[in-house]
Amino acid sequence: MRLFAAVLPPEPVADELARAAESLRALPGAGELRWTERAGWHFTLAFYGEVGDEGTREELCERLARAARRASPLTLRLAGGGRFGDRALWAGLGEGSDREPLKRLAGAAVAAGRRSGLAMEDTHGSFRPHLTLARVRRPEPVDLRPYVEALGPFTGTSWTADRLTLVRSRLPDSGVEGEKPRYEALTSWSLGPGGGE
């Protein structure tokens, strides 16, 4: 099972971003991008990769539940965007977002994986919260600067992120052109003392 820990945006927030992203699809070269589906929009906190052992999954869940109880609900707001080189376009967090607490939650999610026996990369220092909107389809890079510029004025409504979610990722395996990964929320925990599933 391919797993990761994430914070998911609520539907109204996803609606706002979907409207902003729709205008990007009219820009020149948009057909060269593989646009992510809103069902897959999330802030990845820790990527665990394949976790086949049920005992390891159970321990990971226990540790994530503990991490969630030690955290507090977060105020987040989507705003603007950025790019990873000319390979991926993303929406970022805006002013008033609890960046440092989100970074600490990501560090706790990474530590939960490591303490469960999973091989984890130490990405805590380089954690950059982002929600991927599109990836370049072809091997040659695409200039994503116009997309970042067009997304610049976007500012969404702030929301309270109050859950840590363990997500299963199913990679495309049919060989059908354009097939996208599918995501399934397996379980989630309330952030804060007394939080549960």
C-alpha positions as CSV (number, residue, x, y, z in Angstrom):
1,M,0.0,0.0,0.0
2,R,1.5,3.4,-1.1
3,L,0.8,5.8,1.7
4,F,1.3,9.4,2.7
5,A,0.1,11.8,5.4
6,A,-1.7,15.0,4.4
7,V,-3.9,17.9,5.1
8,L,-6.9,18.1,2.8
9,P,-8.6,21.3,1.8
10,P,-12.4,21.5,2.4
11,E,-14.8,21.5,-0.6
12,P,-15.5,25.3,-0.6
13,V,-11.8,26.0,-0.7
14,A,-11.3,23.5,-3.5
15,D,-14.1,25.1,-5.4
16,E,-12.3,28.5,-5.2
17,L,-9.1,27.0,-6.4
18,A,-10.8,25.1,-9.2
19,R,-12.3,28.4,-10.5
20,A,-8.8,30.0,-10.5
21,A,-7.2,26.9,-12.1
22,E,-9.8,26.9,-14.9
23,S,-8.6,30.2,-16.2
24,L,-5.0,28.8,-16.4
25,R,-6.2,26.1,-18.8
26,A,-6.8,28.9,-21.4
27,L,-3.1,29.9,-21.4
28,P,-0.9,29.0,-24.3
29,G,0.7,25.6,-23.8
30,A,-1.8,24.4,-21.2
31,G,-2.3,21.2,-23.3
32,E,1.3,20.3,-22.5
33,L,0.4,20.0,-18.8
34,R,-1.2,17.1,-16.9
35,W,-3.7,18.8,-14.7
36,T,-4.4,17.2,-11.3
37,E,-7.9,16.5,-10.3
38,R,-9.4,18.3,-7.3
39,A,-10.0,14.9,-5.6
40,G,-6.3,14.6,-5.4
41,W,-5.5,18.1,-4.0
42,H,-3.7,17.9,-0.7
43,F,-0.8,19.2,1.2
44,T,1.6,16.3,1.6
45,L,3.2,16.2,5.0
46,A,5.1,12.9,4.8
47,F,5.5,10.4,2.0
48,Y,5.9,6.8,3.3
49,G,6.0,4.9,0.0
50,E,5.0,1.2,-0.1
51,V,3.9,0.0,3.4
52,G,3.1,-3.7,2.9
53,D,3.3,-4.9,6.5
54,E,0.0,-4.6,8.4
55,G,1.8,-4.3,11.8
56,T,3.9,-1.4,10.4
57,R,0.7,0.3,9.2
58,E,-0.9,-0.1,12.6
59,E,2.1,1.3,14.4
60,L,2.2,4.2,11.9
61,C,-1.5,4.9,12.6
62,E,-0.9,4.9,16.3
63,R,2.0,7.3,16.0
64,L,0.1,9.6,13.6
65,A,-2.8,9.7,16.1
66,R,-0.4,10.7,18.8
67,A,1.1,13.4,16.5
68,A,-2.4,14.8,15.8
69,R,-3.3,15.0,19.5
70,R,-0.1,17.0,20.1
71,A,-0.9,19.5,17.4
72,S,-3.5,22.2,17.2
73,P,-6.0,23.1,14.5
74,L,-4.4,25.3,11.8
75,T,-5.5,28.4,10.0
76,L,-4.7,28.0,6.3
77,R,-5.4,30.0,3.2
78,L,-4.5,29.2,-0.4
79,A,-2.9,32.0,-2.3
80,G,-0.7,32.6,-5.3
81,G,1.4,29.9,-6.7
82,G,4.8,28.7,-7.7
83,R,6.7,26.1,-9.6
84,F,9.3,23.4,-9.2
85,G,11.6,24.4,-12.1
86,D,9.6,23.8,-15.3
87,R,8.2,20.5,-14.2
88,A,5.3,21.2,-11.7
89,L,2.9,24.1,-11.0
90,W,1.4,24.5,-7.5
91,A,-0.8,26.7,-5.3
92,G,0.8,27.9,-2.1
93,L,-0.2,29.3,1.3
94,G,-1.1,32.9,1.8
95,E,-0.7,35.5,4.5
96,G,-2.2,34.5,7.9
97,S,-1.5,30.8,7.4
98,D,0.0,28.8,10.3
99,R,3.2,27.9,8.4
100,E,5.4,27.0,11.3
101,P,2.8,24.8,13.1
102,L,2.1,23.1,9.7
103,K,5.9,22.5,9.3
104,R,6.0,21.0,12.8
105,L,3.1,18.7,12.0
106,A,4.9,17.6,8.9
107,G,8.0,16.9,11.0
108,A,5.9,14.9,13.4
109,A,4.4,12.9,10.5
110,V,7.9,12.2,9.1
111,A,9.1,11.1,12.6
112,A,6.0,8.8,12.9
113,G,7.1,7.0,9.8
114,R,10.7,6.8,10.9
115,R,9.8,5.4,14.3
116,S,7.5,2.9,12.7
117,G,10.5,1.5,10.8
118,L,10.0,3.1,7.5
119,A,12.9,4.6,5.5
120,M,12.2,8.3,5.5
121,E,14.0,11.1,3.8
122,D,14.8,14.1,6.1
123,T,12.8,16.7,4.3
124,H,11.7,18.7,7.4
125,G,14.2,21.5,6.8
126,S,13.1,21.9,3.1
127,F,9.3,21.5,3.7
128,R,7.5,23.8,1.3
129,P,3.7,23.5,1.7
130,H,2.1,23.3,-1.8
131,L,-0.8,21.8,-3.6
132,T,0.1,20.5,-7.0
133,L,-2.1,21.8,-9.8
134,A,-0.2,20.4,-12.9
135,R,2.8,18.6,-14.1
136,V,4.6,18.7,-17.4
137,R,3.7,15.7,-19.6
138,R,6.7,15.6,-21.9
139,P,10.4,15.2,-21.2
140,E,11.1,18.8,-22.4
141,P,10.4,21.5,-19.8
142,V,7.5,24.0,-20.2
143,D,7.9,27.6,-19.2
144,L,5.6,27.7,-16.2
145,R,6.3,31.4,-15.3
146,P,3.1,32.7,-17.1
147,Y,1.0,30.3,-15.1
148,V,2.6,31.4,-11.8
149,E,2.1,35.0,-12.8
150,A,-1.6,34.4,-13.7
151,L,-2.1,32.6,-10.3
152,G,-0.4,35.4,-8.4
153,P,-3.5,37.4,-7.6
154,F,-5.5,34.4,-6.3
155,T,-6.3,34.5,-2.6
156,G,-8.7,32.0,-1.2
157,T,-10.8,32.0,1.9
158,S,-9.0,31.0,5.1
159,W,-10.2,27.8,6.8
160,T,-9.4,25.8,9.9
161,A,-7.5,22.6,9.1
162,D,-8.5,20.3,11.9
163,R,-7.6,16.8,10.6
164,L,-4.4,14.8,9.8
165,T,-5.3,12.3,7.1
166,L,-3.5,9.0,6.0
167,V,-4.0,8.7,2.3
168,R,-3.5,5.7,0.0
169,S,-2.2,6.5,-3.5
170,R,-2.9,4.2,-6.4
171,L,-0.7,4.8,-9.4
172,P,-2.0,4.4,-12.9
173,D,-1.5,0.8,-14.1
174,S,-3.8,0.4,-17.1
175,G,-1.4,2.0,-19.5
176,V,-4.2,4.2,-20.8
177,E,-2.9,7.7,-21.9
178,G,-3.9,10.4,-19.4
179,E,-4.9,8.0,-16.6
180,K,-4.2,9.8,-13.2
181,P,-3.3,8.5,-9.7
182,R,-6.3,7.9,-7.5
183,Y,-6.3,8.8,-3.8
184,E,-8.2,7.3,-1.0
185,A,-8.4,8.7,2.5
186,L,-7.9,5.7,4.8
187,T,-8.3,7.3,8.2
188,S,-7.9,10.7,9.8
189,W,-7.4,12.2,13.2
190,S,-8.6,15.4,14.8
191,L,-5.9,17.8,15.6
192,G,-5.6,18.7,19.3
193,P,-5.9,17.1,22.7
194,G,-8.7,14.5,22.8
195,G,-8.7,14.2,19.1
196,G,-9.7,10.9,17.6
197,E,-10.6,9.3,14.3
